[in-house]
Amino acid sequence: MALPRFSIGIDLGTTNCALAFVPLAGQARTELLDIPQWETLSAITECSGLPSFLYLPDEAVAVQTAGEPAGNKQWVVGRLARKKAGESSARVAHSAKSWLCHHASDRTARFLPWGSEDIDRTDKISPVGASTLILSELKRAWNSRFADSGPDFDFDSQEITVTVPASFDAAAQALTLMAAQEAGFPEAIRLLEEPQATFYSWLEEHNFSVNLADPLGHNKHGIYHLLVVDIGGGTTDFSLFELRSRSCSSPPEIRREAVGDHILLGGDNVDLAIARLLEPRLIGERGALSGPTWDDLVARCRDLKETMFSVEGPPEEAFSFSLPGRGSSLVTASRTAQVTRAELLRVLLDGFFPECKAQARPYRTQTALKEWGLPYASDGAITRHLAEFLRGRPRIDAILFNGGTLQPRVLRQRICQQVANWQGGVPVHELENGDPEFSVARGAALFGKSLHYKTNCIEAGAARAVFLELFRGRSLEPQERARSSYMCVLPRGASSGTRFEITGVPLELQVNRPARFQVYDSTRHEGCKAGDIVDWSEEEFHPLPALQTVIRAAYAESNPTFDTIPVRLVAGANELGLLQVSCVSADPRVRQSWPLEFNLRRHEHDDQSLRLAPASDAAEPNITAAALASAKTHVKRCFDRSPKQRDPITATRLLKQLEQIIELPKSEWNAGLVRSLWPAVESCMAQRAVSADHEETWLILAGFLLRPGFGAAADNLRIDSLWRLRDLGLCFLGKRVKSQEYILWRRVAGGLTRERQEQIVAPELNKIRARK
């Protein structure tokens, strides 16, 4: 492969993306790549930003865009897609990046556009798939520009860095890399936190200034603390940096000291708040918009916000707002309203940047503003989130702002004023960000060049400490959480490539059974070392998807009495900064190790590990193995029946037949038996499409076998498997099938997380609100 010529930086944003590059040789400054994209259905334009919107045209429109260089299969990415968000919102996918950290959903399943009934479920796209298409567009644009420059200009030959929010956890980072790999990016790409990228861009503008007293304004024996506040379209990111002056002739030592928790709060929330302000002006106090009309309103509020923020103006300046009607009477049905600049700024200041004290904490309620199925922050006050982040941190000398939400100067002034008040009136200096729209992409390109030459790099270890939950007994109820141990396996600040071996805690795992560890991370716990046991803290621990594997030992296959194996844990972060945890055999007879992995493709798995799981720790099936095998075979045979056969499949008939095979009434089937029957039913999920009778029967059996959703070993894995039903959707939309789906989710509700319960009810809310 040719040696790289450039360092490429990609800002994979919630609402906008960009690609910047810098030559690795010489002192040239960063440049932005112009990206070809559809402006209208008949015109292609080139611009530096690529809106993170994807539009799926209907057949008539698709003919106009097929085969053009800016098209990407059926989906159109960029400016046209963003415009269509205000006209055909049900055919536009957006905010894919915000989904990547929403662990209650399967991010590789096709469900975007969220709640859309205009697109068949097979034509929808997953959050990972949407990110893949956006990255593919950027790669295609690069190769198109340098197509005639030779093989050493090829995209895959360059140093490539993709940015992610500093608040992205290990699973969200892994999903971002998955999207890049599916877009055909080389394996050696790197991830960089967005606030770090912003700081790299500022350093370029100031030539990696060594005169710290000038830009930061305070002298504390050569130690300065810089806060980066980055509020983009989907997330609010805080990062704290420490700068130490070494000498007058060399750059300072820079270290990223801390990052904030994941806060799903940004420009999308501002758009929703403005829409709530304008809704009664458009339709009256008693009305409420729903469905596509509401999505259209939010999209137009996004445009209104960006128009207002693009220039300064007097508070009394008024903006006219029009919401076209839907249907045949578009002129008579259109609605108009006016709003002033002062009103919109009041929404921002009072709702998102209110004044508060240093001791303030975000409100942690069970309700929050939720749209598009995303679990936005319960408290929209960014200042309270910032106060919590700065708790116990050093005094701030300067703030570097980034993100379109902070474009109005009054918002930046409010934050500077608040931070100064919190630290006893000591003022903070606002550092000028000359290019907030593209600083993240530029900074990522500069990071790649710095890393290439190993110069002027910001030191940054693991942003979070990682903990595994270890049980002292058998499976626990939530109220027994105090009996759990939370063991640190990766300390905060750990350098990439460092391995930590945990030997102080004796662990034994069952052979040929699933091994599953619940994982948490924390941006606090600065002093924790690998192997330390800490107490539970709901505010400081944040759950990640479980790490899992199956312990398969060759020695155990020839030794039936070999049931468990002692293991030790080895953890670390690889060169890309990704979490790696393995179970290593502590038995001298078995020289093996088993890497633990996040299950990030749940809908593609057939849950072989689930079928290895015991039905229950407390009870085996209360029938013979032969009877159980016959029952499973009968279930599969019934679902393979043709709908044209004389006796149609029904749940009542199938359960009676199983009672005869098992020779027990179903009232006497124990937990081990009902859970052991589930794999046979689960394997027939695709047969729901044969007929409405097949689907109705399947739903009834699934609910009967999995109720109440918890209580037996590996129930969480079974519920993960059942959740594929949400991603696949019903095959028959008649009332009786839909009713059985409702009953199914009600039966297993105890095993569903709060986020999953909210996802189930979200599509029904508009129908409920529409009723009198």
N, C-alpha and C positions, 0 to 999 in steps of 0.2 A: 504494500500500500504506500502511496506517495506521502511524503512528510507534510504536515499541516502548514498552510500558509496563513490562516486566519484563526482568530478566536471568535466564536459566534456566541452571542448571548440572546436567549429567548425569554421574553416576558409572557408567560402563559396566564393571562389575566382573566378575571371573572367576566368583565365586560369588553375589554380590549386586549389585543396581543400585539407584540412588536418583535422584530429581529434586528439586532445591532451587531456590528462586526468591527474588528480592528486587526490590522496586519500584525503578525507576530514579530516581524523584523522591522526595525526602524522606530521612529517616534510619532508616527501618524496617529491622529485622534480617531475616536470611534465614528462610524457612519451608520446610518439607518438604511435598511433595505426597503425599497418600494415594492409593494405586494400587489400584483394584478388581482382584481376582484370585480364582480358585477356591481355596477352602480344602479342600473335599471335593467329591465328585461332585455333591452336592446343595446346596452352600452357597457363597456368594461373600462375601468379606471385603474390608476396605480396610486397608492398612497402608503405612508409609513405605518399606519395603524391598521390592524385587522380586527374588526369587531368580533367578539366571541359568540356569535349568533349563527345558527344553522337553520336553513329554510328548506323544507321539502315541498317542491312544487307539485301541483296536481298534473295530470297527464298533459293537458293543453299547454301549460307553462313549461313543462319539462322539455318539450320538443324544441323550444326556443333556445334552451341552454345546453342541450346535449352536445357533447363532443368539444365544447369550447375549452380553451386553456384554463379559464378560471373556474370551471366546474369540477366537482369532486364526486364522482358517481352520481347518486340521485340528490344528495344534499348540496345546497349552495351555502358557502361560508362567507361572511363578511358584511359589507355595507348594505347590499340588497336584503340580506336576511334580517338585519337590524331594522330596516324600514318596514319590512313585512311584519315585524313584531307588533306594529301598531295597526295593521290592516288584516292580517290573517294569523293571529296569535296562536291559534290551535295547531298551526303547521310550522311553528318556530320553536326550536329548542334553545335554551339559554341557561345561564348560571350552572353549567355542568361542573365547573371547578368547585362550587359550593357543595355539591353532592359528594365529592371525593372524601370528605371527612365525616360523612353522615353514616355511621357504622350500622345503623339499624336497617339500612337498605343494601341490596346487592348491587354494587356499583357497576358490575359487568352485565347486568340484565337490561333489557330494552324497555324503558318506561318513559322516556322523554320524547316529545313534550309532555310534561306532567299533567295528568287529568284530561288530555285531549281525546275527544271522541271523533275527530275528523280524520285521524290516521289509524289505519289498522295496526294492531299490536305487533305484527311481524315486520312492519315498516318503521317502527319506532327505533330509537337509538339509545344506547346506554351512556351514562356519564363518561366512562372510560372510552367508549366508541366516539363520542363527541370530541373529547380531547384528542383522540387519535387523528380524527379528520382535520382538526385545526392545525396540529403539528405537521400533518402531511402537506397542508397548504403552504406552510412556511418553508418546508423542505423543497417542495416543487418550485416555489418562487425563487429560491436561491439557485437551484440547478438551472432554471430557465435563464436567469441573468448571466450566469457564468458558463453557459452551455458550450461556447466556442473558445474557452480559455484554456482547455487542457485538463487532463485527469487530476492534476494536483489541486484543481479548484473545486472538485466534486465535494458536495456537502459532507459525505461520509468520511472524507479525509481531514476534516477540520477539527479543532478543539471546540467542543460544544457544551454549553452550560444552560440548563433550564431552571428557571426560578420557581420557588414555591413559597407560600407564606411561612414565616418563622413559626407560626402556630400549628403548622401541619405536623401530625404525629407520624410514627413509623409506618402505619398502615396506609395513610394518605400519600406519603412519599413513595411507597412501593407501588401504589396504583398509578401515580404520575409516571414512574419509570415504565410500568406496564404499557401505558398509552404510548410512550416514546418508542418502545421496542416494537409495538404493533404498527407504528408509523414508519418503521424501517430505519430508525436512528441507530447509530453504532452503539455497541455495548459500553463503550468507555465514556458515555456522557456523564456529566456531573449535575448534581442538584445544588442550588444556592438559595439561602434565605433572602427574601425580597428586601428587607431592611438593610442587610449587608450590601446587596447590589446597589441600593440607593446611596449608601455611604461611599462605595467605590466610585460611583459617578461624581459625587461631590469632591472626592479627593482628586479626581482627574482635573476638575475645573480649577482646583487650587494647587495643582502641581505637587500633590502629596506634601503640602506645606509643613515645614518643620517649625514655623513660628506659631506655636499654639496659643500664646497669649493674645495674639491679634484676633484670630477668628473666634476664640472661646471666651475671652474677656476676663477671666479670673485666674489668679495665680494660687495654686494649692500645692506648692513644692513640686511642680511639674506633673501633677496628676489631675486629669480632667475627666468628666463624665458627660457623655453625649447621649441623648435620648432620640431615637428615631420613631416617629409616629406616622404610620402608613395606613391610611384608610382608603381602601379601594372600593370596587363595586360590590364585593361580597364579604370581605373580612376586615377586621380592625387588628392591626399588628403593632406591638410595642417591642422594641429591643433597646437594651442598654449596653453602651460601649465604654470601655475605659481606655484612655490614652495616657501613655507615660513618655515624658520627654527624656531622651537619652543624651543628646548633645546638640549643639547648634548646627552641626554639619551633617546630621543623619536624621532620617524620618523617625517619627515616634513609634513606639510599640503600641499596637492597637489590639485589643481583645474584646470579643463579644462576651459580656458578662452574664446577661440574662435575656430571656424572651418571655413574652406573655402567653397566657392560656389561649386556646382557640376560641375566638369570639366571632360568631357568624353575624356580623353587623357591619353594614357599609352602605354604599350607594343604592343597592336594591331596596334597603329599608327606608331610605329617604324617599325613593319613588313611591313606595306604598303609603308613606305618611302624607305626601302631597296629594295622592289620589284620595285618601280619606278626607282631606280638607276640601277638595273640589267636588266630591261626590254629591253632597246635598245641594250645592249651587247648580249642579247640572240637572238633577232629577227631583229636587225637593227633599224636605226633611224626613218624610215618611218612607221614601223609597230606598231601594238598595240595588246596586248593580251586581250581576253575577255572571259566571261563565266567561265566554269570549269577550263580552262587552267590558267586563271589569279588567281583563287582561289588556284590552285595547287602551283603556284609560291609563293603566299603569305605564304602558309603553310610551304614551304621549306625554305623561308626566316626566318620564326620563328625558325626553327631548326638551321639554320646557325647562327643567332644571339645568341642563347643560347650556341652553341658550342664555339663561339668566346669569350663570356663573362665568360664562366666557368673557364678560366685560364688567367693569365697575359701572355703577349707575346710582341715581338718587333713590332714596327709600320709597318715594311715592310713585316711582315708575310702574306703570301697569302693563300687564301682559294679557292679551286675549287668548282664550283657550276654547277650542272647538272639539267636540266629540261626535264624529259622524254616526248616524243611525245605521242599523243593520236591517236588511230586508229590502223590500221593493220601494218603500217610500223614504229614500235616503235624505232628500232635501227637507221634508217636513219633520222627519224624525231626528235630525241633527240637533245637538244641544250646545250652547255656548255659555261661557262664564268669563269673569275677569279676576285676576289676582295681582297684588302688588309685590314688588321686590321685598318690602318690609314684612309682608305676611309670610313669604317663603323663608326669609331669614329667621323669623320668629319660630317657625316650625323646627328649624335646625337648632337654634340656640336653646329654646325651651325644651324641646323633645330629646335632642341628642347631645347638646353641650351645656347643660345647666350648671350653674355655680354650685359647688359643694365643698365640704370640709375635707381635710386630709384623712380623717377617720372614716369617711364614707365608704360603703361597700355596695356593690350591685345588688339590686333586689333579686332574690332567688325564688321566684314564684313558680307555680306549676303551669301558669298560662303565659303565653307570649304571642307576639304578632307572627303568625305563620301563614305563608302563602307558598304555592307550588310544592307543598309537601316538605319544605325545609324547616328544621328546628332552629329558628332564629333566637338570638339571645333574649332571655326573659326581660332584661332591663336594657332599654335602648339608650341609656345615658352613658355616652362614651367617657365622660369625665369621671364618673364613678368607677368604671372599669380601670381607668388610668390611675386613679387614687389607690386602688387595690394593688395594681402592679408595682407602684412605687413604694408600697409599705415595706419598711425595713431596708430600702435601697439607699445608696449614697446620694448626696445633694447633686442636683442636675445643674450643669454649667451652660449647656446649649441644647437646642432642639432642632432637628432636621425633619421637615415635614415632607410627605409624599402622598400621592393619591388624589384623584379628581374631586373627592368630597371636600377636601381642604383647600380648594381653589379660592373661596371667598376669604379675604384677609381678616375679616372680623372673627372667623372661626379660629384661625391660627393665633390671633391676639387673645382670644378667650382662653385657649389652652396655656399659652405662656403666662398669662395673668394668674391662672389657677395654680400652676406649678410654683410660681413665685410665692403665692400666698401660703402654699403648703410647707414651704421651707423658710418660713419666718420673714418673708419680704425680700429675700435675696433674689435679684432679677435673673432671668435666663435670657440667653442670646439666641435669636432666631437665625439659623444659617440659611442663606439663600439657596434655593433649589432652582437653578435656571431652566431645567427641562423636566418638570414633574411627570409629563405624559410618557417620556421615554427613558427616564433615568434608570429604571430597573433593567431594561434591556441593555443599555450602555454599560451599566455597572457589571452586569453578568459577563459581558465580553471582556471587560478589563480584568475581572477576576480570573478568567481563563488564561489571559496573558500573564498575569502575575504568578499564577500557579505554574505555568509553563517554564518560567524563568526562576521560580522560587524566590521572588522578591516582593516586598511591600504587601505581604499577605496579612489579612486580619486573622488573628488566632481565634479559633472557635471550636470547642469540643462539643460533646453531646449536649443538646439544648435542654434535655429532660432526663431526669432519673427514671429508670424503668423498674417496676416491681412485679413479682409474681405472687398470686394469692395461693397460699398453701393451707390445706385443711388439716386440723389436728385429729379429726374424726371422720365419719362418713359425711355424705352430702348434707348441707346445712340449710335451714330456713333463713330468710333475710334477717329475722330478729336475733339469730345466733351469730351474726357477723363477728362479734367480739371474739369468738373462738377461732377465727382465722388468723393466720400469720401473713404479713406482707413483707416479703424479702426483696431487698435491692439486688438486682443482677447487673445493672449498668448504672454507675454513678453519673450524676450531672457533671458535665465538663470533661468526660472521658475522651481521650484522643482517638481518632480513627486508627484501626489496626491493633489497638490494645485489647488483650483478652483477659477476662476475669473468670477464674475458676472458683466455684463455690463448693467448699468441702465441709463446712461446719454444720450443715443441716442434713441428717440422714434421710434419703429419699429411696423409696421402692416403688417400682411401677409394674403393673401386670403385663405379662408377655402376651403378644398377639391380641392385644386390646388397645383401643384408642387411648392415647395419653393427651390430656387437654389441660392447659394452664390458662387461667384468667389473668390478663395483663392489665396493668395500670401504669400511667406515667404521671410525672409531677414536675412542674417548673420550679418548685421549692426544694426542700430537703437538700440544701447545699452541702451539708456535712456528711451525708450518707456514704458509706463505703459498700462495696460488693459483699454480700452476705449479711449485712445488717438487717435486723428485724425491726419494723416500725409499726406504730399504731395506725388504725384506720382514721382517715380524715376525709369527709365527704367533699369539702371545699377544695382540698389540695390534690386528691387523686382523681384521675380521669380515665375511664375504661377504654381499652382498645379491643379489637376483635381477639378472640382466643387464639393462642398458639397451640397447634396440635400436630400429632404424628401417630403412627402405629408402631409399637415396639415389636419388631419381628426379630427373633433371635434364632439362628440356625441350630444352636446347641439345644434349644428347648424342643425342637421338633422331634428329636430322638430321645427325649427325656420327659415323659408325660407328667411327672411330678414337678417339673420345673415351671412354677406358676408365676413367680415374681423375680425381678432382677434389681439389685441395688444400682443406683446411678448417681452421678454428680452432674451439676449444671455448669456449662461453659458459655459465657456471653461476651459480646463485644459489638463494635460497629465496624463494618468493612470500610474500604477506601472510599466508597460512595456515601458513607455516613449512615448506611441502613443497619437496623438492628439485626443481629444474628444470635440465636440461642440454640444450643444443642444439649441433648441428654447423652452423656458418655458412660458406658458401662463401667461399673466399679467391681465387677466380677471377673477374676482372672481367666475364667473359662470362656468368657465372651469378650472378644476384642472388637467392639462395634460402637458406633455413635449414631444418633438419630437427630437430624436437624428438625427443629420445631418451626412451623411455617404458619403464617396467617392464611386462612381460607378466604381468598379474595375472588374466587370464581365459583360461588356456591351453586349457581344455577346450572353449571356444566358438570358438576360432580354427580355420580350415581351413589355417593355415600357408601362406598365399600367399607370404609372405616366404621360406619354406623352398623353395618351388618356383622361386624366382628364384636360389637359391644354386647355385654350381657344384658338380658332383659331387665334385670333388677338386681341390685346388690342384696336385697333381702329375700327374694324368692325366685326360684326357677319356675318355668311353666308347669302347671299342675296337671300335665298330661304326658304321655310317652312321647319320645322323639319321633317314633313312626307316625303317631297320630298328628303331631304338629306338621310333619312333612306332607302328609296327605292333605291337611287343611290348606297349606300354602299352595299346593298344586291345584286344588279345586278353585281357589280364588283366582289364580291366573287363567284357568280354563274358562271360568265364567266371563271374565272380561274379554276373552278372545272370541266370545260368541258373536255371531252375526245378529243384527237387529231384526233380520227377517225370519229368524227361527220362531217356532211356535210359542215358547214361553219366554217373554222378554225378561231381561235381567232386572231384578228389583232388590233393594237392600233387605226387605223382609224375607224374601225367598232365600237369598244367599245366607243370611244369618241362621235360618232354620236348618239349612243343609249343613252348615258348619257345626251346629249343635249335634246333628246326627253323626257326623264324622268324628267329632271330639268326644262324643258320648257324655257331654255335660251341658246343662242349660247355661246360657250366656251369663246369667246372674251369678254363676259360680266360677266364671273365668277369672283367674287372679291377674295381678299386674304383670307378672312375668309372661303370661300367655298372651294377653292383648298386645303388649309391646312386641312380642316375638312375631305376631301376625302382621305387624305394620310393614316390614320390608316387602312382603308379597303385594300388599295394596299399593305401596309407594312405587313399585316397579311397573304398575299398570297405569300410572298417571297419564301417559300418552293416549291410552285407550279411551279416555273421556271423550275424545273427538268422534268416536264411532256413532254415538246416538245420545239424545238427551237422557234416555234411561240409564245409559252407561255413566254419564257424568253425575246424575243425581245419586246413583248408587255409590259411586266412588266417594262423593262428598260425605254421605251419611256414614260409610264405613270408616273414613279417615277420622271423622269427629268422634266416633264410638271408640276407636282404638287408641286415640291420643289424648282423650280428655283426662284430666283438666289442663294438660299442657306441661305439667311438671310432676315431680314426685318419684320418678324412676331414673336410674342412672342413664346418662346420655340422652335425656329428654331434650336438652338444649340442641343437640345435633338433629334430633328428629324434627323439632320445630323449624330449624334452619332449612331442612329438606322440604317440609310442608310449605314454607314461605315461597318456594318457587311458584306455587299456584298464583300468588299475587303478581309475579312478574309475567307469567304466561297468560293469565286471564282465563275467563270462562270460554268454553267452546260454544255453549248454547245460552242465549241471553233471555230465555223465557222466565216467567215469574217463578215457577216451581224450582228451577235450578238456582236462580238467584237467591231464593229464600233459603235453600239448603246451604248455600255458601255463607249467608249470615249466621245460620245455626252452627256451622262448623267453627267459625271464628269465635262465636260465643262460647262454644264448648271448650276450646283450648286457650281461652283468653288469659288464663293464669300463667301460661308459658310465654306470652308475648310481652316484649318490652313496651314501655310507654310510647316510644317513638313508633313502633309497629302498630300499636293500637290507633295512634293518631293518623297514620297513613291509611288505615282501613276506613276511618270515618271521613277523612278529608274530601274524597270525591263526592260524598253524599251531602256535604254541608250546603252546597249551592241549591240542591233540591229541597233541603229542609228549610232554608231561608226563603225560598220562593213560595212556600205554602203560606196561606193566611193564618 
